């Protein structure tokens, strides 16, 4: 995206939807938390809406479960979908909610 500089505001972590996990994401996140892949899947994932893979559980407020007051708890191991925003996917109103787009 031309001129996009992520400000790590966390607004993209609050976009309604789901964070799909690739197998490589599960490996990285399990390692990050010091868990086996099986343990990680049991604690932090659910079946995706289309029942074709796994997605992160949602936080109580609908935001990502890893969003904290200090930003992304798993920045070093964040899922591909998160790393790809907004260069490979966006939300129709992402420019209005994303501090990096201004």
C-alpha positions in Angstrom: 0.0 0.0 0.0 1.4 3.3 -1.0 2.3 5.4 2.0 1.1 2.8 4.5 3.2 2.7 7.7 1.7 0.5 10.5 1.3 2.5 13.7 0.4 -0.7 15.7 -2.8 1.0 16.8 -4.5 -2.4 17.1 -7.6 -1.4 15.2 -7.2 -4.1 12.6 -7.3 -6.6 15.5 -10.8 -5.4 16.2 -12.2 -5.9 12.7 -15.2 -8.3 12.8 -14.4 -11.7 11.3 -12.0 -14.5 11.9 -8.2 -15.0 11.9 -7.6 -18.2 9.9 -4.6 -20.2 10.9 -2.1 -21.9 8.6 -0.3 -25.0 9.8 2.9 -22.8 10.0 1.0 -20.3 12.2 0.1 -23.1 14.6 3.7 -24.3 14.8 5.0 -20.8 15.5 2.3 -19.9 18.0 2.6 -23.2 19.9 6.4 -22.7 20.0 5.9 -19.1 21.2 3.8 -20.3 24.1 5.9 -23.3 24.8 3.0 -25.7 24.0 2.7 -28.7 21.8 0.7 -28.1 18.7 -2.1 -30.2 20.1 -2.3 -28.2 23.3 -2.2 -24.9 21.4 -5.1 -26.0 19.1 -7.2 -27.1 22.1 -6.7 -23.9 24.0 -6.7 -21.2 21.4 -8.5 -22.3 18.2 -12.0 -23.1 16.9 -13.3 -24.5 13.6 -13.4 -21.8 11.0 -16.9 -20.5 9.9 -16.8 -22.5 6.7 -15.6 -25.5 8.6 -12.5 -25.6 6.4 -9.6 -25.2 8.8 -8.9 -23.5 12.2 -9.3 -19.9 13.3 -8.3 -18.1 16.5 -10.8 -17.9 19.3 -12.3 -14.4 19.6 -11.8 -12.3 22.7 -14.8 -11.4 24.8 -15.3 -8.1 23.0 -14.9 -9.7 19.6 -11.3 -8.5 19.2 -8.3 -10.8 18.7 -7.5 -12.8 21.8 -3.9 -11.6 21.6 -4.7 -7.9 21.6 -3.6 -6.3 24.8 -3.3 -2.7 26.0 0.3 -2.8 24.9 -0.5 -4.2 21.4 -0.1 -7.6 19.9 0.9 -10.2 22.6 2.3 -12.5 19.8 4.0 -9.9 17.6 7.0 -12.2 17.1 4.8 -15.1 16.0 1.7 -13.4 14.7 -0.4 -15.3 12.1 0.2 -14.8 8.3 -3.3 -13.2 8.0 -2.3 -10.6 10.5 1.1 -9.9 8.8 -0.6 -9.6 5.4 -2.9 -6.7 6.4 -3.5 -4.5 4.5 -1.2 -5.5 1.6 -2.9 -8.8 0.8 -6.4 -8.3 2.3 -8.5 -5.5 3.6 -11.9 -4.6 5.0 -14.2 -2.2 3.1 -13.7 0.5 5.7 -10.1 -0.3 6.8 -8.8 3.2 5.8 -11.3 4.8 8.3 -10.2 2.6 11.2 -6.5 2.1 10.5 -4.1 4.8 11.9 -1.4 3.7 9.4 -3.5 4.7 6.4 -3.7 8.4 7.3 
